[in-house]
Amino acid sequence: MRFVVIVISTVAFVSGAQAVSLAQVIRDCGSDSKTFCKGVGYGKPMQSCLSGHKTNLKPACRAIVARLEKGEPVRLLGW
């Protein structure tokens, strides 16, 4: 039980205001990732691919990529 509380507290701290939610990434970059980065793995490889196609991305995805390039983490949970 103690371990679960520590993990949840850590995730909540990491997923603060300056983080991109995974839901945002999927919503805003899903179609662009299928168009420009088909077959590329998730995480850093996908971020790198999208960064390489930044001028072709939809504005919402371009904004997400810019935030990720500045070092904002991706939070998995919507807390």
C-alpha positions in Angstrom: 0.0 0.0 0.0 2.8 2.4 0.9 4.5 1.7 -2.5 1.3 2.5 -4.4 1.0 5.9 -2.5 4.6 6.7 -3.4 4.1 5.9 -7.0 0.9 7.8 -7.3 2.5 10.8 -5.5 5.5 10.7 -7.9 3.2 10.5 -11.0 1.1 13.3 -9.7 4.2 15.5 -9.2 5.6 14.7 -12.7 2.2 15.3 -14.3 1.9 18.9 -13.1 0.8 21.9 -15.1 3.9 21.9 -17.4 3.3 18.5 -19.0 1.6 17.4 -22.2 -1.0 14.7 -21.6 -0.9 11.6 -23.7 -4.5 12.2 -24.6 -3.4 15.6 -26.1 -0.7 14.0 -28.1 -3.0 11.3 -29.5 -5.8 13.8 -30.2 -3.6 16.5 -31.8 -0.9 14.4 -33.5 -2.6 11.1 -34.2 -3.4 11.7 -37.9 -0.1 13.5 -38.6 1.8 10.6 -37.0 0.0 8.2 -39.3 0.7 10.4 -42.3 4.3 11.3 -41.8 5.7 8.7 -39.3 4.0 5.4 -40.2 5.9 2.5 -38.7 7.9 4.7 -36.3 8.0 3.6 -32.7 6.4 5.5 -29.8 8.2 7.9 -27.5 11.4 9.7 -28.6 11.5 8.1 -32.1 8.0 9.5 -32.8 8.9 12.9 -31.3 11.9 13.0 -33.5 10.0 12.1 -36.6 7.3 14.6 -36.0 9.9 17.3 -35.3 11.4 16.5 -38.7 8.1 17.1 -40.4 7.2 20.2 -38.3 6.4 22.4 -41.2 3.9 19.9 -42.6 2.0 19.3 -39.3 -1.4 20.6 -38.4 -1.1 23.7 -36.1 -2.3 21.8 -33.0 0.2 19.1 -33.5 3.0 21.6 -34.3 2.2 23.3 -30.9 2.5 19.9 -29.1 5.8 19.2 -30.8 7.1 22.6 -29.8 6.2 22.0 -26.2 7.9 18.6 -26.3 11.0 20.1 -27.9 11.2 22.5 -24.9 11.4 19.6 -22.6 7.9 19.2 -21.3 7.2 15.6 -20.3 4.3 13.5 -21.4 2.0 12.5 -18.6 0.2 9.2 -18.9 -2.5 9.8 -16.4 -5.0 12.7 -16.5 -4.4 13.9 -13.0 
